[in-house]
Amino acid sequence: MRKGLLIVLNTAALVFAAGAAFAAEGAVDPGVVSMIAIATAIGMGLAALGCGIGMGFGLKGACEGTARNPDVSGKITVTMLIGLAMIESLAIYTLVVDLILLFANPYM
């Protein structure tokens, strides 16, 4: 019950806040464009760093598991590849959001 109430309240807060966020009109400030470019570069860099670290740990675990038990290397490899694809999708989502902010910016 409590979880459902929190979901409803969060949804209502986001719906009411969206109107205020998109109500601004006027000329585009060049400072805003440069800050968005910097923010997207930092965001993509952090996403690539986090995904690289996560993939490294996953690969390390798979190599250790295969070294301990070579008989299950096929299952470990399949699970590792699925995990790496999920981790890489996070970087792709970040890239999509960055491209939206750069080229189809809703804040301008």
Jmol script that loads the backbone (N, CA, C; Angstrom):
load data "model"
ATOM      1  N   MET A   1       0.818  -1.192   0.000  1.00  0.00           N
ATOM      2  CA  MET A   1       0.000   0.000   0.000  1.00  0.00           C
ATOM      3  C   MET A   1       0.865   1.260   0.000  1.00  0.00           C
ATOM      4  N   ARG A   2       1.889   1.233   0.855  1.00  0.00           N
ATOM      5  CA  ARG A   2       2.754   2.403   0.970  1.00  0.00           C
ATOM      6  C   ARG A   2       3.531   2.642  -0.332  1.00  0.00           C
ATOM      7  N   LYS A   3       3.998   1.546  -0.948  1.00  0.00           N
ATOM      8  CA  LYS A   3       4.746   1.674  -2.199  1.00  0.00           C
ATOM      9  C   LYS A   3       3.876   2.264  -3.304  1.00  0.00           C
ATOM     10  N   GLY A   4       2.639   1.831  -3.395  1.00  0.00           N
ATOM     11  CA  GLY A   4       1.722   2.378  -4.395  1.00  0.00           C
ATOM     12  C   GLY A   4       1.450   3.856  -4.170  1.00  0.00           C
ATOM     13  N   LEU A   5       1.300   4.246  -2.909  1.00  0.00           N
ATOM     14  CA  LEU A   5       1.077   5.661  -2.600  1.00  0.00           C
ATOM     15  C   LEU A   5       2.285   6.495  -2.997  1.00  0.00           C
ATOM     16  N   LEU A   6       3.484   6.004  -2.729  1.00  0.00           N
ATOM     17  CA  LEU A   6       4.689   6.738  -3.116  1.00  0.00           C
ATOM     18  C   LEU A   6       4.810   6.861  -4.633  1.00  0.00           C
ATOM     19  N   ILE A   7       4.435   5.823  -5.349  1.00  0.00           N
ATOM     20  CA  ILE A   7       4.479   5.885  -6.810  1.00  0.00           C
ATOM     21  C   ILE A   7       3.503   6.932  -7.331  1.00  0.00           C
ATOM     22  N   VAL A   8       2.307   6.965  -6.788  1.00  0.00           N
ATOM     23  CA  VAL A   8       1.307   7.946  -7.221  1.00  0.00           C
ATOM     24  C   VAL A   8       1.761   9.359  -6.895  1.00  0.00           C
ATOM     25  N   LEU A   9       2.307   9.577  -5.711  1.00  0.00           N
ATOM     26  CA  LEU A   9       2.765  10.917  -5.336  1.00  0.00           C
ATOM     27  C   LEU A   9       3.944  11.374  -6.189  1.00  0.00           C
ATOM     28  N   ASN A  10       4.884  10.482  -6.461  1.00  0.00           N
ATOM     29  CA  ASN A  10       6.013  10.841  -7.323  1.00  0.00           C
ATOM     30  C   ASN A  10       5.557  11.157  -8.740  1.00  0.00           C
ATOM     31  N   THR A  11       4.628  10.377  -9.252  1.00  0.00           N
ATOM     32  CA  THR A  11       4.111  10.636 -10.596  1.00  0.00           C
ATOM     33  C   THR A  11       3.411  11.988 -10.658  1.00  0.00           C
ATOM     34  N   ALA A  12       2.603  12.295  -9.660  1.00  0.00           N
ATOM     35  CA  ALA A  12       1.908  13.583  -9.630  1.00  0.00           C
ATOM     36  C   ALA A  12       2.899  14.736  -9.538  1.00  0.00           C
ATOM     37  N   ALA A  13       3.941  14.589  -8.727  1.00  0.00           N
ATOM     38  CA  ALA A  13       4.937  15.653  -8.601  1.00  0.00           C
ATOM     39  C   ALA A  13       5.661  15.886  -9.921  1.00  0.00           C
ATOM     40  N   LEU A  14       5.995  14.822 -10.623  1.00  0.00           N
ATOM     41  CA  LEU A  14       6.680  14.977 -11.908  1.00  0.00           C
ATOM     42  C   LEU A  14       5.780  15.600 -12.966  1.00  0.00           C
ATOM     43  N   VAL A  15       4.503  15.243 -12.958  1.00  0.00           N
ATOM     44  CA  VAL A  15       3.572  15.808 -13.933  1.00  0.00           C
ATOM     45  C   VAL A  15       3.397  17.308 -13.699  1.00  0.00           C
ATOM     46  N   PHE A  16       3.266  17.709 -12.449  1.00  0.00           N
ATOM     47  CA  PHE A  16       3.080  19.131 -12.155  1.00  0.00           C
ATOM     48  C   PHE A  16       4.363  19.930 -12.358  1.00  0.00           C
ATOM     49  N   ALA A  17       5.525  19.331 -12.153  1.00  0.00           N
ATOM     50  CA  ALA A  17       6.791  20.037 -12.334  1.00  0.00           C
ATOM     51  C   ALA A  17       7.122  20.212 -13.813  1.00  0.00           C
ATOM     52  N   ALA A  18       6.624  19.354 -14.677  1.00  0.00           N
ATOM     53  CA  ALA A  18       6.944  19.447 -16.107  1.00  0.00           C
ATOM     54  C   ALA A  18       6.408  20.734 -16.719  1.00  0.00           C
ATOM     55  N   GLY A  19       5.242  21.169 -16.293  1.00  0.00           N
ATOM     56  CA  GLY A  19       4.678  22.404 -16.825  1.00  0.00           C
ATOM     57  C   GLY A  19       5.551  23.603 -16.528  1.00  0.00           C
ATOM     58  N   ALA A  20       6.078  23.681 -15.332  1.00  0.00           N
ATOM     59  CA  ALA A  20       6.955  24.796 -14.973  1.00  0.00           C
ATOM     60  C   ALA A  20       8.284  24.708 -15.714  1.00  0.00           C
ATOM     61  N   ALA A  21       8.770  23.508 -15.951  1.00  0.00           N
ATOM     62  CA  ALA A  21      10.060  23.352 -16.625  1.00  0.00           C
ATOM     63  C   ALA A  21       9.988  23.767 -18.088  1.00  0.00           C
ATOM     64  N   PHE A  22       8.860  23.512 -18.758  1.00  0.00           N
ATOM     65  CA  PHE A  22       8.736  23.820 -20.177  1.00  0.00           C
ATOM     66  C   PHE A  22       8.030  25.148 -20.446  1.00  0.00           C
ATOM     67  N   ALA A  23       7.723  25.911 -19.417  1.00  0.00           N
ATOM     68  CA  ALA A  23       6.996  27.158 -19.605  1.00  0.00           C
ATOM     69  C   ALA A  23       7.892  28.315 -20.023  1.00  0.00           C
ATOM     70  N   ALA A  24       9.182  28.206 -19.852  1.00  0.00           N
ATOM     71  CA  ALA A  24      10.087  29.310 -20.148  1.00  0.00           C
ATOM     72  C   ALA A  24      10.178  29.538 -21.656  1.00  0.00           C
ATOM     73  N   GLU A  25      10.164  30.819 -22.036  1.00  0.00           N
ATOM     74  CA  GLU A  25      10.310  31.185 -23.434  1.00  0.00           C
ATOM     75  C   GLU A  25      11.377  32.250 -23.537  1.00  0.00           C
ATOM     76  N   GLY A  26      11.899  32.441 -24.724  1.00  0.00           N
ATOM     77  CA  GLY A  26      12.874  33.499 -24.914  1.00  0.00           C
ATOM     78  C   GLY A  26      14.017  33.040 -25.787  1.00  0.00           C
ATOM     79  N   ALA A  27      15.019  33.931 -25.881  1.00  0.00           N
ATOM     80  CA  ALA A  27      16.184  33.644 -26.722  1.00  0.00           C
ATOM     81  C   ALA A  27      17.090  32.614 -26.063  1.00  0.00           C
ATOM     82  N   VAL A  28      17.868  31.966 -26.896  1.00  0.00           N
ATOM     83  CA  VAL A  28      18.796  30.950 -26.412  1.00  0.00           C
ATOM     84  C   VAL A  28      20.056  31.636 -25.904  1.00  0.00           C
ATOM     85  N   ASP A  29      20.437  31.329 -24.707  1.00  0.00           N
ATOM     86  CA  ASP A  29      21.642  31.886 -24.119  1.00  0.00           C
ATOM     87  C   ASP A  29      22.838  31.046 -24.552  1.00  0.00           C
ATOM     88  N   PRO A  30      23.882  31.655 -25.106  1.00  0.00           N
ATOM     89  CA  PRO A  30      25.046  30.869 -25.538  1.00  0.00           C
ATOM     90  C   PRO A  30      25.726  30.144 -24.375  1.00  0.00           C
ATOM     91  N   GLY A  31      25.602  30.695 -23.180  1.00  0.00           N
ATOM     92  CA  GLY A  31      26.181  30.030 -22.020  1.00  0.00           C
ATOM     93  C   GLY A  31      25.507  28.707 -21.726  1.00  0.00           C
ATOM     94  N   VAL A  32      24.200  28.650 -21.988  1.00  0.00           N
ATOM     95  CA  VAL A  32      23.464  27.409 -21.761  1.00  0.00           C
ATOM     96  C   VAL A  32      23.926  26.338 -22.738  1.00  0.00           C
ATOM     97  N   VAL A  33      24.141  26.720 -23.982  1.00  0.00           N
ATOM     98  CA  VAL A  33      24.572  25.762 -25.001  1.00  0.00           C
ATOM     99  C   VAL A  33      25.947  25.218 -24.656  1.00  0.00           C
ATOM    100  N   SER A  34      26.865  26.083 -24.226  1.00  0.00           N
ATOM    101  CA  SER A  34      28.205  25.603 -23.888  1.00  0.00           C
ATOM    102  C   SER A  34      28.186  24.734 -22.643  1.00  0.00           C
ATOM    103  N   MET A  35      27.338  25.046 -21.672  1.00  0.00           N
ATOM    104  CA  MET A  35      27.246  24.221 -20.472  1.00  0.00           C
ATOM    105  C   MET A  35      26.634  22.855 -20.792  1.00  0.00           C
ATOM    106  N   ILE A  36      25.683  22.822 -21.721  1.00  0.00           N
ATOM    107  CA  ILE A  36      25.102  21.537 -22.133  1.00  0.00           C
ATOM    108  C   ILE A  36      26.158  20.688 -22.831  1.00  0.00           C
ATOM    109  N   ALA A  37      26.993  21.314 -23.666  1.00  0.00           N
ATOM    110  CA  ALA A  37      28.052  20.566 -24.347  1.00  0.00           C
ATOM    111  C   ALA A  37      29.049  19.998 -23.341  1.00  0.00           C
ATOM    112  N   ILE A  38      29.401  20.792 -22.344  1.00  0.00           N
ATOM    113  CA  ILE A  38      30.326  20.313 -21.316  1.00  0.00           C
ATOM    114  C   ILE A  38      29.680  19.192 -20.511  1.00  0.00           C
ATOM    115  N   ALA A  39      28.411  19.350 -20.157  1.00  0.00           N
ATOM    116  CA  ALA A  39      27.722  18.338 -19.361  1.00  0.00           C
ATOM    117  C   ALA A  39      27.596  17.016 -20.113  1.00  0.00           C
ATOM    118  N   THR A  40      27.325  17.080 -21.407  1.00  0.00           N
ATOM    119  CA  THR A  40      27.209  15.835 -22.168  1.00  0.00           C
ATOM    120  C   THR A  40      28.563  15.141 -22.294  1.00  0.00           C
ATOM    121  N   ALA A  41      29.636  15.924 -22.443  1.00  0.00           N
ATOM    122  CA  ALA A  41      30.970  15.327 -22.520  1.00  0.00           C
ATOM    123  C   ALA A  41      31.339  14.655 -21.204  1.00  0.00           C
ATOM    124  N   ILE A  42      31.070  15.316 -20.099  1.00  0.00           N
ATOM    125  CA  ILE A  42      31.368  14.729 -18.788  1.00  0.00           C
ATOM    126  C   ILE A  42      30.499  13.496 -18.548  1.00  0.00           C
ATOM    127  N   GLY A  43      29.220  13.585 -18.898  1.00  0.00           N
ATOM    128  CA  GLY A  43      28.311  12.452 -18.698  1.00  0.00           C
ATOM    129  C   GLY A  43      28.719  11.227 -19.490  1.00  0.00           C
ATOM    130  N   MET A  44      29.097  11.421 -20.747  1.00  0.00           N
ATOM    131  CA  MET A  44      29.511  10.279 -21.563  1.00  0.00           C
ATOM    132  C   MET A  44      30.829   9.715 -21.061  1.00  0.00           C
ATOM    133  N   GLY A  45      31.729  10.593 -20.615  1.00  0.00           N
ATOM    134  CA  GLY A  45      32.997  10.116 -20.069  1.00  0.00           C
ATOM    135  C   GLY A  45      32.801   9.279 -18.817  1.00  0.00           C
ATOM    136  N   LEU A  46      31.924   9.729 -17.918  1.00  0.00           N
ATOM    137  CA  LEU A  46      31.648   8.956 -16.702  1.00  0.00           C
ATOM    138  C   LEU A  46      30.954   7.640 -17.021  1.00  0.00           C
ATOM    139  N   ALA A  47      30.050   7.666 -17.988  1.00  0.00           N
ATOM    140  CA  ALA A  47      29.366   6.424 -18.368  1.00  0.00           C
ATOM    141  C   ALA A  47      30.351   5.421 -18.963  1.00  0.00           C
ATOM    142  N   ALA A  48      31.252   5.904 -19.816  1.00  0.00           N
ATOM    143  CA  ALA A  48      32.252   5.002 -20.403  1.00  0.00           C
ATOM    144  C   ALA A  48      33.197   4.468 -19.334  1.00  0.00           C
ATOM    145  N   LEU A  49      33.569   5.311 -18.374  1.00  0.00           N
ATOM    146  CA  LEU A  49      34.443   4.873 -17.289  1.00  0.00           C
ATOM    147  C   LEU A  49      33.766   3.798 -16.442  1.00  0.00           C
ATOM    148  N   GLY A  50      32.523   4.045 -16.058  1.00  0.00           N
ATOM    149  CA  GLY A  50      31.799   3.068 -15.242  1.00  0.00           C
ATOM    150  C   GLY A  50      31.565   1.760 -15.969  1.00  0.00           C
ATOM    151  N   CYS A  51      31.202   1.843 -17.240  1.00  0.00           N
ATOM    152  CA  CYS A  51      30.978   0.619 -18.010  1.00  0.00           C
ATOM    153  C   CYS A  51      32.278  -0.146 -18.225  1.00  0.00           C
ATOM    154  N   GLY A  52      33.370   0.568 -18.441  1.00  0.00           N
ATOM    155  CA  GLY A  52      34.659  -0.094 -18.604  1.00  0.00           C
ATOM    156  C   GLY A  52      35.090  -0.823 -17.345  1.00  0.00           C
ATOM    157  N   ILE A  53      34.885  -0.190 -16.197  1.00  0.00           N
ATOM    158  CA  ILE A  53      35.225  -0.840 -14.934  1.00  0.00           C
ATOM    159  C   ILE A  53      34.339  -2.062 -14.706  1.00  0.00           C
ATOM    160  N   GLY A  54      33.042  -1.912 -14.972  1.00  0.00           N
ATOM    161  CA  GLY A  54      32.124  -3.046 -14.804  1.00  0.00           C
ATOM    162  C   GLY A  54      32.449  -4.208 -15.722  1.00  0.00           C
ATOM    163  N   MET A  55      32.791  -3.898 -16.967  1.00  0.00           N
ATOM    164  CA  MET A  55      33.150  -4.961 -17.906  1.00  0.00           C
ATOM    165  C   MET A  55      34.448  -5.644 -17.488  1.00  0.00           C
ATOM    166  N   GLY A  56      35.377  -4.866 -16.978  1.00  0.00           N
ATOM    167  CA  GLY A  56      36.633  -5.455 -16.517  1.00  0.00           C
ATOM    168  C   GLY A  56      36.423  -6.429 -15.370  1.00  0.00           C
ATOM    169  N   PHE A  57      35.578  -6.042 -14.409  1.00  0.00           N
ATOM    170  CA  PHE A  57      35.284  -6.944 -13.294  1.00  0.00           C
ATOM    171  C   PHE A  57      34.544  -8.199 -13.771  1.00  0.00           C
ATOM    172  N   GLY A  58      33.626  -8.027 -14.712  1.00  0.00           N
ATOM    173  CA  GLY A  58      32.905  -9.183 -15.242  1.00  0.00           C
ATOM    174  C   GLY A  58      33.813 -10.143 -15.970  1.00  0.00           C
ATOM    175  N   LEU A  59      34.708  -9.601 -16.788  1.00  0.00           N
ATOM    176  CA  LEU A  59      35.652 -10.442 -17.516  1.00  0.00           C
ATOM    177  C   LEU A  59      36.616 -11.138 -16.567  1.00  0.00           C
ATOM    178  N   LYS A  60      37.046 -10.422 -15.535  1.00  0.00           N
ATOM    179  CA  LYS A  60      37.936 -11.020 -14.530  1.00  0.00           C
ATOM    180  C   LYS A  60      37.260 -12.206 -13.848  1.00  0.00           C
ATOM    181  N   GLY A  61      35.992 -12.015 -13.467  1.00  0.00           N
ATOM    182  CA  GLY A  61      35.257 -13.106 -12.815  1.00  0.00           C
ATOM    183  C   GLY A  61      35.057 -14.299 -13.734  1.00  0.00           C
ATOM    184  N   ALA A  62      34.779 -14.029 -14.991  1.00  0.00           N
ATOM    185  CA  ALA A  62      34.583 -15.130 -15.943  1.00  0.00           C
ATOM    186  C   ALA A  62      35.881 -15.900 -16.163  1.00  0.00           C
ATOM    187  N   CYS A  63      36.987 -15.180 -16.264  1.00  0.00           N
ATOM    188  CA  CYS A  63      38.278 -15.864 -16.449  1.00  0.00           C
ATOM    189  C   CYS A  63      38.631 -16.697 -15.223  1.00  0.00           C
ATOM    190  N   GLU A  64      38.374 -16.161 -14.032  1.00  0.00           N
ATOM    191  CA  GLU A  64      38.658 -16.925 -12.819  1.00  0.00           C
ATOM    192  C   GLU A  64      37.755 -18.155 -12.720  1.00  0.00           C
ATOM    193  N   GLY A  65      36.490 -18.000 -13.076  1.00  0.00           N
ATOM    194  CA  GLY A  65      35.568 -19.132 -13.045  1.00  0.00           C
ATOM    195  C   GLY A  65      35.947 -20.218 -14.032  1.00  0.00           C
ATOM    196  N   THR A  66      36.383 -19.819 -15.217  1.00  0.00           N
ATOM    197  CA  THR A  66      36.803 -20.796 -16.216  1.00  0.00           C
ATOM    198  C   THR A  66      38.095 -21.489 -15.790  1.00  0.00           C
ATOM    199  N   ALA A  67      38.985 -20.733 -15.143  1.00  0.00           N
ATOM    200  CA  ALA A  67      40.240 -21.338 -14.685  1.00  0.00           C
ATOM    201  C   ALA A  67      39.979 -22.363 -13.578  1.00  0.00           C
ATOM    202  N   ARG A  68      38.993 -22.100 -12.731  1.00  0.00           N
ATOM    203  CA  ARG A  68      38.697 -23.031 -11.635  1.00  0.00           C
ATOM    204  C   ARG A  68      37.957 -24.278 -12.118  1.00  0.00           C
ATOM    205  N   ASN A  69      37.057 -24.083 -13.090  1.00  0.00           N
ATOM    206  CA  ASN A  69      36.241 -25.207 -13.555  1.00  0.00           C
ATOM    207  C   ASN A  69      36.088 -25.110 -15.077  1.00  0.00           C
ATOM    208  N   PRO A  70      37.022 -25.657 -15.830  1.00  0.00           N
ATOM    209  CA  PRO A  70      36.974 -25.539 -17.295  1.00  0.00           C
ATOM    210  C   PRO A  70      35.786 -26.252 -17.940  1.00  0.00           C
ATOM    211  N   ASP A  71      35.160 -27.156 -17.224  1.00  0.00           N
ATOM    212  CA  ASP A  71      34.038 -27.908 -17.812  1.00  0.00           C
ATOM    213  C   ASP A  71      32.820 -27.029 -18.085  1.00  0.00           C
ATOM    214  N   VAL A  72      32.637 -25.958 -17.331  1.00  0.00           N
ATOM    215  CA  VAL A  72      31.455 -25.101 -17.498  1.00  0.00           C
ATOM    216  C   VAL A  72      31.799 -23.803 -18.227  1.00  0.00           C
ATOM    217  N   SER A  73      32.871 -23.831 -19.012  1.00  0.00           N
ATOM    218  CA  SER A  73      33.288 -22.603 -19.692  1.00  0.00           C
ATOM    219  C   SER A  73      32.242 -22.100 -20.681  1.00  0.00           C
ATOM    220  N   GLY A  74      31.476 -22.991 -21.293  1.00  0.00           N
ATOM    221  CA  GLY A  74      30.431 -22.567 -22.231  1.00  0.00           C
ATOM    222  C   GLY A  74      29.341 -21.763 -21.545  1.00  0.00           C
ATOM    223  N   LYS A  75      28.878 -22.252 -20.384  1.00  0.00           N
ATOM    224  CA  LYS A  75      27.840 -21.527 -19.644  1.00  0.00           C
ATOM    225  C   LYS A  75      28.363 -20.189 -19.121  1.00  0.00           C
ATOM    226  N   ILE A  76      29.612 -20.195 -18.658  1.00  0.00           N
ATOM    227  CA  ILE A  76      30.199 -18.952 -18.147  1.00  0.00           C
ATOM    228  C   ILE A  76      30.339 -17.938 -19.269  1.00  0.00           C
ATOM    229  N   THR A  77      30.742 -18.391 -20.438  1.00  0.00           N
ATOM    230  CA  THR A  77      30.926 -17.485 -21.575  1.00  0.00           C
ATOM    231  C   THR A  77      29.598 -16.874 -22.005  1.00  0.00           C
ATOM    232  N   VAL A  78      28.560 -17.676 -22.084  1.00  0.00           N
ATOM    233  CA  VAL A  78      27.248 -17.168 -22.488  1.00  0.00           C
ATOM    234  C   VAL A  78      26.741 -16.149 -21.471  1.00  0.00           C
ATOM    235  N   THR A  79      26.862 -16.474 -20.181  1.00  0.00           N
ATOM    236  CA  THR A  79      26.419 -15.550 -19.143  1.00  0.00           C
ATOM    237  C   THR A  79      27.236 -14.267 -19.163  1.00  0.00           C
ATOM    238  N   MET A  80      28.541 -14.380 -19.388  1.00  0.00           N
ATOM    239  CA  MET A  80      29.397 -13.203 -19.446  1.00  0.00           C
ATOM    240  C   MET A  80      29.016 -12.306 -20.619  1.00  0.00           C
ATOM    241  N   LEU A  81      28.758 -12.901 -21.783  1.00  0.00           N
ATOM    242  CA  LEU A  81      28.395 -12.089 -22.952  1.00  0.00           C
ATOM    243  C   LEU A  81      27.069 -11.372 -22.757  1.00  0.00           C
ATOM    244  N   ILE A  82      26.113 -12.027 -22.126  1.00  0.00           N
ATOM    245  CA  ILE A  82      24.830 -11.377 -21.845  1.00  0.00           C
ATOM    246  C   ILE A  82      25.042 -10.219 -20.871  1.00  0.00           C
ATOM    247  N   GLY A  83      25.845 -10.448 -19.841  1.00  0.00           N
ATOM    248  CA  GLY A  83      26.141  -9.385 -18.878  1.00  0.00           C
ATOM    249  C   GLY A  83      26.867  -8.214 -19.512  1.00  0.00           C
ATOM    250  N   LEU A  84      27.835  -8.504 -20.378  1.00  0.00           N
ATOM    251  CA  LEU A  84      28.554  -7.426 -21.060  1.00  0.00           C
ATOM    252  C   LEU A  84      27.633  -6.633 -21.978  1.00  0.00           C
ATOM    253  N   ALA A  85      26.693  -7.299 -22.619  1.00  0.00           N
ATOM    254  CA  ALA A  85      25.734  -6.584 -23.466  1.00  0.00           C
ATOM    255  C   ALA A  85      24.843  -5.673 -22.632  1.00  0.00           C
ATOM    256  N   MET A  86      24.439  -6.131 -21.452  1.00  0.00           N
ATOM    257  CA  MET A  86      23.621  -5.285 -20.575  1.00  0.00           C
ATOM    258  C   MET A  86      24.404  -4.072 -20.089  1.00  0.00           C
ATOM    259  N   ILE A  87      25.667  -4.281 -19.756  1.00  0.00           N
ATOM    260  CA  ILE A  87      26.498  -3.160 -19.306  1.00  0.00           C
ATOM    261  C   ILE A  87      26.706  -2.170 -20.442  1.00  0.00           C
ATOM    262  N   GLU A  88      26.948  -2.667 -21.641  1.00  0.00           N
ATOM    263  CA  GLU A  88      27.177  -1.785 -22.783  1.00  0.00           C
ATOM    264  C   GLU A  88      25.919  -0.994 -23.141  1.00  0.00           C
ATOM    265  N   SER A  89      24.749  -1.579 -22.884  1.00  0.00           N
ATOM    266  CA  SER A  89      23.512  -0.848 -23.173  1.00  0.00           C
ATOM    267  C   SER A  89      23.397   0.409 -22.328  1.00  0.00           C
ATOM    268  N   LEU A  90      23.972   0.413 -21.128  1.00  0.00           N
ATOM    269  CA  LEU A  90      23.951   1.620 -20.300  1.00  0.00           C
ATOM    270  C   LEU A  90      24.725   2.748 -20.966  1.00  0.00           C
ATOM    271  N   ALA A  91      25.857   2.436 -21.554  1.00  0.00           N
ATOM    272  CA  ALA A  91      26.632   3.458 -22.262  1.00  0.00           C
ATOM    273  C   ALA A  91      25.886   3.941 -23.504  1.00  0.00           C
ATOM    274  N   ILE A  92      25.187   3.047 -24.175  1.00  0.00           N
ATOM    275  CA  ILE A  92      24.418   3.445 -25.359  1.00  0.00           C
ATOM    276  C   ILE A  92      23.260   4.355 -24.963  1.00  0.00           C
ATOM    277  N   TYR A  93      22.590   4.053 -23.849  1.00  0.00           N
ATOM    278  CA  TYR A  93      21.515   4.933 -23.365  1.00  0.00           C
ATOM    279  C   TYR A  93      22.061   6.319 -23.040  1.00  0.00           C
ATOM    280  N   THR A  94      23.226   6.372 -22.432  1.00  0.00           N
ATOM    281  CA  THR A  94      23.838   7.663 -22.126  1.00  0.00           C
ATOM    282  C   THR A  94      24.159   8.424 -23.404  1.00  0.00           C
ATOM    283  N   LEU A  95      24.658   7.723 -24.406  1.00  0.00           N
ATOM    284  CA  LEU A  95      24.952   8.363 -25.685  1.00  0.00           C
ATOM    285  C   LEU A  95      23.687   8.924 -26.316  1.00  0.00           C
ATOM    286  N   VAL A  96      22.591   8.194 -26.256  1.00  0.00           N
ATOM    287  CA  VAL A  96      21.329   8.668 -26.830  1.00  0.00           C
ATOM    288  C   VAL A  96      20.848   9.926 -26.114  1.00  0.00           C
ATOM    289  N   VAL A  97      20.907   9.923 -24.798  1.00  0.00           N
ATOM    290  CA  VAL A  97      20.489  11.104 -24.037  1.00  0.00           C
ATOM    291  C   VAL A  97      21.395  12.291 -24.357  1.00  0.00           C
ATOM    292  N   ASP A  98      22.700  12.056 -24.467  1.00  0.00           N
ATOM    293  CA  ASP A  98      23.621  13.135 -24.809  1.00  0.00           C
ATOM    294  C   ASP A  98      23.335  13.699 -26.197  1.00  0.00           C
ATOM    295  N   LEU A  99      23.057  12.831 -27.156  1.00  0.00           N
ATOM    296  CA  LEU A  99      22.741  13.320 -28.503  1.00  0.00           C
ATOM    297  C   LEU A  99      21.431  14.096 -28.529  1.00  0.00           C
ATOM    298  N   ILE A 100      20.459  13.674 -27.729  1.00  0.00           N
ATOM    299  CA  ILE A 100      19.203  14.422 -27.642  1.00  0.00           C
ATOM    300  C   ILE A 100      19.464  15.807 -27.050  1.00  0.00           C
ATOM    301  N   LEU A 101      20.267  15.870 -26.010  1.00  0.00           N
ATOM    302  CA  LEU A 101      20.567  17.173 -25.401  1.00  0.00           C
ATOM    303  C   LEU A 101      21.356  18.074 -26.343  1.00  0.00           C
ATOM    304  N   LEU A 102      22.213  17.498 -27.167  1.00  0.00           N
ATOM    305  CA  LEU A 102      23.021  18.322 -28.072  1.00  0.00           C
ATOM    306  C   LEU A 102      22.253  18.786 -29.292  1.00  0.00           C
ATOM    307  N   PHE A 103      21.456  17.923 -29.908  1.00  0.00           N
ATOM    308  CA  PHE A 103      20.876  18.243 -31.205  1.00  0.00           C
ATOM    309  C   PHE A 103      19.379  18.489 -31.196  1.00  0.00           C
ATOM    310  N   ALA A 104      18.646  17.900 -30.300  1.00  0.00           N
ATOM    311  CA  ALA A 104      17.196  18.107 -30.224  1.00  0.00           C
ATOM    312  C   ALA A 104      16.865  18.617 -28.829  1.00  0.00           C
ATOM    313  N   ASN A 105      17.571  19.641 -28.419  1.00  0.00           N
ATOM    314  CA  ASN A 105      17.511  20.112 -27.036  1.00  0.00           C
ATOM    315  C   ASN A 105      16.142  20.648 -26.677  1.00  0.00           C
ATOM    316  N   PRO A 106      15.450  20.031 -25.724  1.00  0.00           N
ATOM    317  CA  PRO A 106      14.133  20.534 -25.332  1.00  0.00           C
ATOM    318  C   PRO A 106      14.205  21.771 -24.466  1.00  0.00           C
ATOM    319  N   TYR A 107      15.398  22.158 -24.004  1.00  0.00           N
ATOM    320  CA  TYR A 107      15.527  23.304 -23.118  1.00  0.00           C
ATOM    321  C   TYR A 107      15.826  24.590 -23.863  1.00  0.00           C
ATOM    322  N   MET A 108      15.817  24.553 -25.208  1.00  0.00           N
ATOM    323  CA  MET A 108      16.091  25.782 -25.967  1.00  0.00           C
ATOM    324  C   MET A 108      14.887  26.166 -26.786  1.00  0.00           C
TER     325      MET A 108
END
end "model"
wireframe off; spacefill off
backbone 0.3
color backbone group
